[in-house]
Amino acid sequence: MSHILKYDFDSENIVGELNIIGKANYYVDVILLETNSILVEKMSVNIGKFEVRATLGSGLYKVIVFEDEEDDTGFEVSNYWPIYEFNQEIINSYNLQGKR
């Protein structure tokens, strides 16, 4: 699986693009690692893309990708299985404080 994580200054969103082979339902958690802040949990990935509303602070972000498995119990419970994760540093080019 390939991925891109970037910040869109016009929309003020963190934008993720995933090249996923498969037709299942996919979801992501996005975490700012320096503060361990969870920005979103189980956000739906639509056509390989997701957008998270966020004020950009430079930092290392972790994205965990989940696949929603079919429930065999008949109770329609979602079973999220982690299938991929990656860390990506995003730098706010308008605030280079602490960067060399």
Backbone as a printed PyTorch tensor [residue, N CA C, xyz], in Angstrom:
tensor([[[  0.8510,  -1.1720,   0.0000],
         [  0.0000,   0.0000,   0.0000],
         [  0.8950,   1.2330,   0.0000]],

        [[  0.6180,   2.1430,  -0.8880],
         [  1.3540,   3.3990,  -0.8890],
         [  0.4810,   4.4910,  -0.2760]],

        [[  1.1270,   5.5670,   0.1580],
         [  0.3860,   6.6040,   0.8730],
         [  1.0290,   7.9750,   0.6830]],

        [[  0.1900,   8.9990,   0.8850],
         [  0.6400,  10.3930,   0.9240],
         [ -0.1190,  11.0540,   2.0660]],

        [[  0.5830,  11.8380,   2.8680],
         [ -0.0490,  12.6330,   3.9180],
         [  0.5190,  14.0360,   3.8050]],

        [[ -0.3550,  15.0250,   3.6430],
         [  0.1000,  16.4020,   3.4430],
         [ -0.9170,  17.3560,   4.0600]],

        [[ -0.5450,  18.6300,   4.1060],
         [ -1.4410,  19.6500,   4.6290],
         [ -1.8730,  20.5610,   3.4930]],

        [[ -3.1750,  20.7960,   3.3930],
         [ -3.7330,  21.7000,   2.3980],
         [ -4.0170,  23.0300,   3.0890]],

        [[ -3.2070,  24.0370,   2.8080],
         [ -3.3410,  25.3290,   3.4740],
         [ -4.6220,  26.0530,   3.0850]],

        [[ -5.1340,  25.8120,   1.8830],
         [ -6.3700,  26.4790,   1.4490],
         [ -7.5860,  25.9820,   2.2310]],

        [[ -7.6970,  24.6700,   2.4010],
         [ -8.8580,  24.1140,   3.1040],
         [ -8.6060,  23.9140,   4.5970]],

        [[ -7.3410,  24.0800,   5.0260],
         [ -6.9210,  23.8590,   6.4130],
         [ -7.2350,  22.4380,   6.8740]],

        [[ -6.9110,  21.4860,   6.0060],
         [ -7.1090,  20.0710,   6.2910],
         [ -5.8100,  19.3070,   6.1070]],

        [[ -5.6370,  18.2740,   6.9190],
         [ -4.6210,  17.2710,   6.6530],
         [ -5.2750,  16.3000,   5.6760]],

        [[ -4.6040,  16.0630,   4.5720],
         [ -5.1660,  15.2290,   3.5090],
         [ -4.3380,  13.9580,   3.3820]],

        [[ -5.0150,  12.8330,   3.3960],
         [ -4.3530,  11.5520,   3.2040],
         [ -4.8730,  10.8800,   1.9490]],

        [[ -3.9600,  10.2910,   1.2160],
         [ -4.3220,   9.5260,   0.0250],
         [ -3.6740,   8.1560,   0.1390]],

        [[ -4.4980,   7.1230,  -0.0120],
         [ -4.0480,   5.7510,   0.1200],
         [ -4.3370,   4.9970,  -1.1680]],

        [[ -3.3740,   4.2400,  -1.6260],
         [ -3.5800,   3.3860,  -2.7830],
         [ -3.8690,   1.9860,  -2.2460]],

        [[ -5.1490,   1.6900,  -2.0980],
         [ -5.5720,   0.4250,  -1.5020],
         [ -6.1320,  -0.4750,  -2.5970]],

        [[ -5.6400,  -1.7060,  -2.6320],
         [ -6.2040,  -2.6940,  -3.5450],
         [ -7.2110,  -3.4970,  -2.7370]],

        [[ -8.4440,  -3.4050,  -3.1030],
         [ -9.4910,  -4.1160,  -2.3870],
         [-10.7670,  -3.3120,  -2.3970]],

        [[-11.8610,  -3.9620,  -2.1120],
         [-13.1780,  -3.3300,  -2.1830],
         [-13.8670,  -3.2470,  -0.8210]],

        [[-13.1420,  -3.4790,   0.2660],
         [-13.7350,  -3.4300,   1.6020],
         [-13.9330,  -1.9780,   2.0340]],

        [[-14.5360,  -1.7870,   3.1890],
         [-14.6460,  -0.4640,   3.7990],
         [-13.3960,  -0.2360,   4.6380]],

        [[-12.7750,   0.9380,   4.4510],
         [-11.5360,   1.2470,   5.1610],
         [-11.7210,   2.5000,   6.0130]],

        [[-10.9870,   2.5330,   7.1320],
         [-11.0820,   3.6260,   8.1000],
         [ -9.6790,   3.9460,   8.5890]],

        [[ -9.5000,   5.1620,   9.1240],
         [ -8.1940,   5.5520,   9.6480],
         [ -8.3240,   6.2140,  11.0210]],

        [[ -7.2840,   6.0370,  11.8050],
         [ -7.0310,   6.8400,  12.9940],
         [ -5.8400,   7.7190,  12.6480]],

        [[ -5.8850,   8.9910,  13.0430],
         [ -4.7550,   9.9020,  12.8280],
         [ -4.3540,  10.4520,  14.1920]],

        [[ -3.0700,  10.3120,  14.5200],
         [ -2.5540,  10.6770,  15.8440],
         [ -1.3460,  11.5900,  15.6720]],

        [[ -1.3130,  12.6900,  16.4200],
         [ -0.1250,  13.5380,  16.4940],
         [  0.7580,  12.9330,  17.5750]],

        [[  1.8870,  12.3620,  17.1820],
         [  2.6940,  11.5640,  18.1050],
         [  3.3360,  12.3650,  19.2290]],

        [[  3.7420,  13.6060,  18.9720],
         [  4.4330,  14.3690,  20.0060],
         [  3.5730,  14.5940,  21.2470]],

        [[  2.2690,  14.7330,  21.0430],
         [  1.3590,  14.9480,  22.1740],
         [  0.4590,  13.7450,  22.4070]],

        [[  0.5760,  12.7380,  21.5450],
         [ -0.2740,  11.5570,  21.5930],
         [ -1.7530,  11.9290,  21.4590]],

        [[ -2.0320,  13.0200,  20.7460],
         [ -3.4040,  13.4920,  20.5410],
         [ -4.0330,  12.7460,  19.3720]],

        [[ -5.2010,  12.1910,  19.6160],
         [ -5.9400,  11.5190,  18.5530],
         [ -6.7670,  12.5730,  17.8280]],

        [[ -6.4540,  12.8050,  16.5520],
         [ -7.1840,  13.8020,  15.7670],
         [ -8.5000,  13.2420,  15.2540]],

        [[ -8.4910,  11.9880,  14.8120],
         [ -9.7220,  11.3020,  14.4010],
         [ -9.5790,   9.8160,  14.6990]],

        [[-10.7270,   9.1870,  14.9560],
         [-10.7830,   7.7440,  15.1410],
         [-11.7930,   7.1630,  14.1660]],

        [[-11.3760,   6.1360,  13.4780],
         [-12.2220,   5.3870,  12.5450],
         [-12.9370,   6.2960,  11.5470]],

        [[-12.1740,   7.2360,  10.9830],
         [-12.7050,   8.0910,   9.9230],
         [-12.7450,   7.2820,   8.6320]],

        [[-13.8500,   7.3800,   7.9320],
         [-14.0350,   6.6370,   6.6880],
         [-13.0900,   7.1260,   5.5940]],

        [[-12.5530,   6.1850,   4.8340],
         [-11.7230,   6.4870,   3.6690],
         [-12.6270,   6.3470,   2.4490]],

        [[-12.7640,   7.4190,   1.6860],
         [-13.6220,   7.4160,   0.5140],
         [-12.7940,   7.5200,  -0.7550]],

        [[-12.8850,   6.4960,  -1.5710],
         [-12.1460,   6.4230,  -2.8260],
         [-10.6540,   6.7040,  -2.5760]],

        [[-10.1310,   6.1020,  -1.5100],
         [ -8.7090,   6.2060,  -1.2070],
         [ -8.2730,   7.5140,  -0.5870]],

        [[ -9.2220,   8.3580,  -0.1400],
         [ -8.8570,   9.6760,   0.3810],
         [ -9.5960,   9.9780,   1.6810]],

        [[ -8.9150,  10.7270,   2.5690],
         [ -9.5590,  11.2350,   3.7800],
         [ -9.0060,  12.6250,   4.0740]],

        [[ -9.8140,  13.4400,   4.7460],
         [ -9.4110,  14.7940,   5.1190],
         [ -9.7690,  15.0370,   6.5730]],

        [[ -8.8080,  15.5690,   7.3120],
         [ -8.9790,  15.8520,   8.7360],
         [ -8.8440,  17.3490,   8.9450]],

        [[ -9.8630,  17.9710,   9.4980],
         [ -9.8180,  19.4030,   9.8130],
         [ -8.8320,  19.5950,  10.9560]],

        [[ -7.7910,  20.3960,  10.7230],
         [ -6.7700,  20.5710,  11.7590],
         [ -5.9760,  21.8430,  11.5180]],

        [[ -5.6330,  22.5220,  12.6060],
         [ -4.6860,  23.6170,  12.5450],
         [ -3.3110,  22.9730,  12.5210]],

        [[ -2.5490,  23.2960,  11.5130],
         [ -1.2820,  22.5870,  11.3440],
         [ -0.2070,  23.1010,  12.2760]],

        [[  0.2760,  22.1650,  13.0680],
         [  1.5050,  22.3660,  13.7890],
         [  2.4780,  21.3610,  13.2040]],

        [[  3.7030,  21.7630,  13.0030],
         [  4.6770,  20.7980,  12.4950],
         [  4.7520,  19.6350,  13.4550]],

        [[  4.9030,  18.4400,  12.9010],
         [  5.0080,  17.2980,  13.7850],
         [  4.9740,  15.9740,  13.0560]],

        [[  5.1380,  14.9320,  13.8330],
         [  5.1210,  13.5690,  13.3330],
         [  3.7330,  12.9920,  13.5730]],

        [[  3.1010,  12.5690,  12.5110],
         [  1.7420,  12.0310,  12.5710],
         [  1.7760,  10.5400,  12.2910]],

        [[  0.9390,   9.7930,  13.0060],
         [  0.7940,   8.3610,  12.7800],
         [ -0.5900,   8.1210,  12.2030]],

        [[ -0.6600,   7.3270,  11.1470],
         [ -1.9300,   6.9430,  10.5340],
         [ -2.0330,   5.4280,  10.6080]],

        [[ -3.1410,   4.9580,  11.1680],
         [ -3.4210,   3.5270,  11.2360],
         [ -4.6280,   3.2670,  10.3460]],

        [[ -4.4810,   2.3390,   9.4040],
         [ -5.5390,   2.0100,   8.4530],
         [ -6.1960,   0.7100,   8.9120]],

        [[ -7.5330,   0.7270,   8.9280],
         [ -8.3160,  -0.4270,   9.3460],
         [ -9.2230,  -0.8890,   8.2140]],

        [[ -9.4770,  -2.1890,   8.1970],
         [-10.4690,  -2.7530,   7.2900],
         [-11.6490,  -3.1970,   8.1410]],

        [[-12.8540,  -2.8900,   7.6990],
         [-14.0650,  -3.2870,   8.4120],
         [-14.4750,  -4.6670,   7.9140]],

        [[-14.3250,  -5.6590,   8.7890],
         [-14.6670,  -7.0360,   8.4440],
         [-16.1610,  -7.2760,   8.6290]],

        [[-16.7070,  -8.1230,   7.7970],
         [-18.1130,  -8.5090,   7.9320],
         [-18.3250,  -9.1870,   9.2820]],

        [[-19.4620,  -8.8850,   9.8980],
         [-19.8230,  -9.4870,  11.1810],
         [-20.6250, -10.7610,  10.9200]],

        [[-20.1780, -11.8560,  11.5170],
         [-20.8620, -13.1380,  11.3230],
         [-21.9040, -13.4310,  12.3860]],

        [[-22.0580, -12.5420,  13.3780],
         [-22.9710, -12.8240,  14.4840],
         [-24.4100, -12.4390,  14.1800]],

        [[-24.6200, -11.5870,  13.1800],
         [-25.9700, -11.1250,  12.8870],
         [-26.3440,  -9.8710,  13.6520]],

        [[-25.4570,  -9.3670,  14.5200],
         [-25.7340,  -8.1630,  15.3070],
         [-25.1840,  -6.8960,  14.6540]],

        [[-24.6150,  -7.0290,  13.4710],
         [-24.0710,  -5.9110,  12.7090],
         [-23.0670,  -5.0730,  13.5010]],

        [[-22.1660,  -5.7450,  14.1720],
         [-21.1010,  -5.0970,  14.9250],
         [-19.9020,  -4.9250,  13.9980]],

        [[-19.2930,  -3.7520,  14.0120],
         [-18.1110,  -3.5250,  13.1800],
         [-16.8870,  -4.1480,  13.8280]],

        [[-16.1130,  -4.8160,  13.0090],
         [-14.8460,  -5.3980,  13.4470],
         [-13.7360,  -4.7170,  12.6640]],

        [[-13.0340,  -3.8130,  13.3110],
         [-11.9690,  -3.0640,  12.6500],
         [-10.6470,  -3.7930,  12.8460]],

        [[-10.0460,  -4.2210,  11.7380],
         [ -8.7710,  -4.9140,  11.7910],
         [ -7.6810,  -4.0070,  11.2320]],

        [[ -6.6380,  -3.7220,  12.0250],
         [ -5.5440,  -2.8880,  11.5010],
         [ -4.8040,  -3.6470,  10.3990]],

        [[ -4.6450,  -2.9840,   9.2490],
         [ -3.9680,  -3.6400,   8.1250],
         [ -2.6930,  -2.9190,   7.7030]],

        [[ -2.5290,  -1.6670,   8.1490],
         [ -1.3610,  -0.9020,   7.7140],
         [ -1.2040,   0.3060,   8.6250]],

        [[  0.0170,   0.7050,   8.8610],
         [  0.2470,   1.9650,   9.5810],
         [  1.5400,   2.5940,   9.0990]],

        [[  1.5750,   3.9160,   9.2150],
         [  2.7770,   4.6420,   8.8200],
         [  2.8760,   5.9280,   9.6180]],

        [[  4.1030,   6.4340,   9.7340],
         [  4.3750,   7.7230,  10.3560],
         [  4.8370,   8.6780,   9.2720]],

        [[  4.3680,   9.9190,   9.3630],
         [  4.7440,  10.9250,   8.3660],
         [  4.9510,  12.2570,   9.0610]],

        [[  6.0890,  12.8840,   8.8280],
         [  6.3280,  14.2190,   9.3730],
         [  5.7620,  15.2500,   8.4020]],

        [[  5.0320,  16.1910,   8.9480],
         [  4.5280,  17.3110,   8.1680],
         [  5.1230,  18.5690,   8.7720]],

        [[  5.6880,  19.4240,   7.9240],
         [  6.3160,  20.6620,   8.3970],
         [  5.4940,  21.8460,   7.9210]],

        [[  5.1210,  22.6890,   8.8600],
         [  4.4260,  23.9280,   8.5340],
         [  5.4860,  24.9140,   8.0550]],

        [[  5.4960,  25.1600,   6.7650],
         [  6.5310,  26.0370,   6.1970],
         [  6.3780,  27.4940,   6.6250]],

        [[  5.2330,  27.8390,   7.2200],
         [  5.0240,  29.1940,   7.7270],
         [  5.5030,  29.3380,   9.1610]],

        [[  5.8730,  28.2040,   9.7940],
         [  6.3700,  28.2320,  11.1650],
         [  7.4940,  27.2300,  11.2840]],

        [[  8.7200,  27.6760,  11.0890],
         [  9.8740,  26.7940,  11.1260],
         [ 10.6030,  26.8490,  12.4640]],

        [[  9.9270,  27.3000,  13.4920],
         [ 10.5190,  27.3910,  14.8320],
         [ 10.9980,  25.9960,  15.2650]],

        [[ 12.2410,  25.9220,  15.6760],
         [ 12.8190,  24.6710,  16.1430],
         [ 13.3240,  23.7620,  15.0340]],

        [[ 13.1820,  24.1720,  13.7680],
         [ 13.6620,  23.3620,  12.6420],
         [ 15.0070,  23.8790,  12.1830]],

        [[ 15.8850,  23.0000,  11.7690],
         [ 17.2170,  23.3630,  11.2840],
         [ 17.3640,  22.9670,   9.8540]]])
